[in-house]
Amino acid sequence: MSRLRVESFTISLDGFGAGPNQTIDHPLGVGGASLHGWALPTRTFQKHLFGSDTGETGVDDDFAARGFANVGAWILGRNMFGPVRGPWPDERWRGWWGDNPVYHVPVFVLTHHARSPLVMEGGTTFHFVTEGIDAALDRAREAAEGKDVRVGGGVDVIRQYLRRGLIDEMHLAISPVLLGSGERLFDGVDLPALGYSCTEHVATPRATHVVLSRA
């Protein structure tokens, strides 16, 4: 069976995976963009976000590249898709990424409000799942056709899958910044009791990379 993975998810030194008050001007919450100083310069992120062949190589880029390897589908929370809350007023909002999003595989968006699938350029189709995390995982695994499924976030979605022990492997990048408030990733999560342990860790000037695996 394909694995369920979290990749390149960044938290602050004080444990926050997103800042407060997400808006269209602050997709990651106020201060949240400062978490990703390790990722944006890498060749992998420059390629996936901007279509550029430039960017830095090295350990940070190695971890970023691993996050896209053997991924056949993604799962996102609704806040990761956009800042719209409640029932969809219309279908004009099409995500943060323009007409050709970074995924290039099926993406399953958890929401309480139904919406028709959204077909984008480059192989990305957003499917909106109202039946909960199990249904999203079942559909993502089917779509992945044997490849792994990546949970992109946000914080609450990752916590839901962690509490059920469904995530097989999680790569966290701990960024040397303090947010002070926002969404803490591990609130109410007892990782050792769930069978998780640290199986890899390495530091770079911009982040400490930690891999947690479930026995």
N, C-alpha and C positions, 0 to 999 in steps of 0.2 A: 504493500500500500504506500502511496505517496506520503511524504512527511509534511507536517505543518510547521512552518518556520517563521520566525521574526528576524528581520535582517536590517542592519544599519539604523536601528531605532536609538535615538540619542536622548540621554537624560542629563540633567544638570548635576552638579556636585551635591545639591540638596534634594535630589531625587525627582525633580519635575520633568515630565516628558512633553509638556506644552505649557505655554504661558496662559494667563487669564484673558477673558474677553476677546474671543476670536471674532474677527470681522473680515470683510473683504480686503481691508488694508493690512490686516494682521492675521494671515491664514493659520499661523501656528500660535496665536495668542500674543499678547503684548510681551515682547522680549524673546519669544520663542525662536525667532530666526537666528539669534545668537548661538543657539545650540549647535548649528550645523557648519561652524567654521572649519571643521575637519573635512567635511564631505564635499563642499562646493568646489574647492580647487582641484579635486581629483579628476583624472582623465575619464573615469567611468561616469561621474555625474555631469561633467561637461558634455560628454557624448549624449547621454540620455536626456538631459534637460535642454541643451542648446544645439545639439547636432554638431559639436565641434570635435576635432581630432586633437586638440591641445589639452593641456591639463597635466597635473603632477602624477607621477607614479610612486611606488613605494608601498609601505605597509597600509596606510589609509586607503589607498586605491585598491590594494589587494582585497581588503575587507569589503569595500564597496562593490567590487566586481563579483565576489562570491555571492552577494545578495541577489544577483540576477541570473546566476547559473542554475539550470535545470528547474526553472520556475514555469509552470504551465498555467497558473491562475493566481489571482490575488483576491483577498478579502479586505474591505475597507469599512470603517464606520461612516455614517452619513456626514459627520463633520469633516472627515478627510476628503469627501467629495465636494463640499462647498459650505458656505455660511447660512444657507437658507434653512429656516426652522419651520416645524409644523407641516401642515398639508402643502404640497407643491402648488404655488399660485398659478404656475404655468410651467412649461418645459424649456424656457429660454436659458436657464443656467445649465451649462454643459461641462462644468468642472473648471479647475484652476489652470489647466495645461494647454489650452488652445485646441485646435482641431486634430492634432496628432499627439495624444498623451504618451507618457513615458512607458506604459505597460506593455502594449503590443500582444496582449493575451486577454482572455475574458477576465473581467473584474466584477466581483459580487459585493454590492453595497448594502449594508444592513440599514434598514429604515422601518419606521412604523407606517409609512405612507406609500402606497403603491405608485409605481410609475412604469411606463413602457420602457423596454430596453433601448439603450442609446448607443447606436453604432457610430464609431469614430474612425478616423484614418489610422492606418498602420496596424490593423488587427485588434485594436482595443474595442470591446463592447462592454458597456456598463449594464449589469443586470441588478435590479433593485429587489431585495429579498425582505419580505415582511414576516417570515415565519420563524426568525430567530437564528442563533449561531449554528445550531446543528444542521438546519436546512441549508444555510449558506455553505457550510463545510462540505456537505454531501454533494451539492451542486458544483462547487469548485473542484472537488476531487474528480468528479465525472468529467468536467471540462478539461482538466489538466492532463487527462489520458496517460496516467502513470508518472507524470512529473510531479514535483512538489508544489504545494500551495503556500504562498507567502501572505502573512497577515501584515498589512501596512500600518495598522493603527486605526483610530487613535488609542489613547491610553485606556479608556474604558473597554474597548473591544478586546485589546490584548489581555486585560485583567480577566474578562469573562472566560476567554479560552484558557488562561493559566489556571484559574480556579478549578476548572474541570480537568486539568492535567492533559489537555489536548495538544499543547504545543510541544513538539519534539526537540526543537533547538531554537535558541534565541541569542542573536548577536546584539549586544548593547554597546554603544559608544558613549563613554562618560566624558562629557565636555567640561573643561575647567572654567565654568561660569556658574553664577548663582542667580536663580530667578526669584526666589523669595515667596512666590505664590504660583498657583496654576493647578495642574493635575499631576499628582504623585503616582508613579507607576505601580509601586508595590503596596499601596494601602490595602490592608486586609488580606494580603497574600503571604502564606507561609511556604516559602519555596522548598526548604528541606523536607517538610512534611509531605509535600507533593512529589518528592522524588527528584528534585532538581539539584544539580551541583555545578560548580564552575569547572569546565573542562579545558579552557584556554584563556589566557589573558596576556596582553602585550600593550605597552605604552608607546605613544609617539608624542612629539611636541604639541599636538593639537587635541589628542584624545587618548583615553585608555579603553582599549577594546576588550570586551569580556564576552565569552561564549558560555551560555548555560545550557546544559543538556539534561534530559530526563531519562533516568535509568529504565 
